Amino acid sequence: KFHHIKTIFFQSMIDRDTLQRFIFSDSNVRGEIVHLNQSYQTVIQQADYPENIKSLMGEAMCAVILLTATLKFSGRLSLQLQGDGIVNLLLVQSSDKQEIRGNIQWEGDSGTLSFRELVKNATLVITIEPEKGTRYQGIVPLDGNRLNQCLENYFLQSEQLPTRIWLTANAEGAAGMLLQKLPEMPRKEKQNSWEHISILAETTTHPELLTLANETFLYRLFHNEQVRLFDRQPVVFRCTCSKERCEETIISLGRQEIDEIIRDQGHMVITCEFCSTSYYFEIDQLRKLSLEIVQKQ
């Protein structure tokens, strides 16, 4: 009964940095699996991350890819945690094309602190920015002992959509799975399938989610169900920073502050917090930006 559309290969060849959707043909349930390797390594190599903060970043990156894949339009989704714990800011963004970037700021010794201890008193913010349409932002308090539990509660409160999420990460890679209940279908057995599939999925283990090929993993969980896997989609790290965006940031400072920078420093360097790219602005460039402000007034 288990259907797939490609031959099984080694996971190291096909599942790294990929998102793959699947559906249960006779049920009102859809799903997604994500594996991150190079994109995750690119992010955590930007700083000397402690192990538990690396894992938090990996789980957040997987979560954002899974959430972005639920969008039915072109745009961008951001997940942000902001609080007064060791981690004071976590921000991960992805486009509908699975182009992802992330940044995490922390201060102090994270030691062996748990998720809740790392993000003490934090608020979870999900921001959806369609290319066309209205920007949406959902803000909820963290309710759960792990990130996946907080996101499940977010879906329940904000979307009224039963959703289950599994997330895991280590120093080498990260992985995640999402199951979501679709609108009710006429047949009673389809209406009851969400509970049945959720129970089967409860046997998911983090090592299996990280290391098994998707076909093997899903067969282990749902070998008596009719599962259809769709083509894999690549996930890539891509930062949206640019010199033009930095110029916009400088202009937003205002003429007075720009002139003070010219007088006191003679130049300005802006370093992207996501990819560590540095943009250098010489005195003539700063004067030009200051003049643009005057011309617009």
Phi, psi and omega in degrees: 000345184275119185249137172221162188250005177217155177292147181285129174241178175293141182300327181296339182268329192240336189259351179291132179052053177222152170243135179225126179270154174209158177226158173261113190300325182254022184222165178263050184224138174238165180206169178213147172231137177233141171234132179236134177227281184296318180297320177294316179297322179301320181289311187284348176277358179286342182206170179274079185284132167297159187300316183288335177281326171302313181297320178298318178297315180300316179295319180294321178296316178298318181299317182294320177297316179298318181289320180297326181292346178276349181290144180251022180209168178281137180165201185224146177236138179235140172245129182226134171242127180222124182202201183239028175271194175304316173271111181265344177205130171231126180223122177231135182230144175216146174271172177293348176267013179061040172261116194238151172210159182204155179213141178224135181242130179217161180215129180104185183269114181281340177047234178246031183298145178283173178305310183295327178287325179293321186247043184308131178058027182278159174246140178264125181237122174250121181243129179244124183238094178291150174296327175230123179128190187268136176291136181238140178223126176250129183236121180221149174291152178292123181230091183153159182268350177221162183300319182298322179294321178297321180289322176299318178292327176299313179299321182293320183279315188268326185250348185050042184233110180303122185217137174240139183225137174238132182225142176204153179201149171224196184292335185267323185197180181217155181208158179202157176223141176235136170240139182219137179280129177274167177308147184303144177250159188302317187286136185300321183296330176288325180295329182268358186290335181302313180296318181297311182292324178298320179295316178299320183290341180298341180278002177302134174245150181298315178300320180293319179297324181284323194250337184275145170299150185303317180299315180295316181297312181292326178295321179298320182281319194230042187293344177262004181253160175267103184248131176245123178264138177260174181299147175289146175243135181288146172246132181226149170281129176209123179266143182263011179290156179197164177297323180297319179293324177296321177299319178298321179295316180296315179300324180294342178292333182097155185298319184299315181290322178298317180295326177293321177295318178300316182290318187272326186241327180081354178199175179211139178237126175247123180250126181292130181285345181271320186235359178068013174289135180253136178245122185258130178241116178282173186299322180294323179293320179294320178297321179297317179293323177295320179294324178301323179297317180298317182293332181277344183283000000 
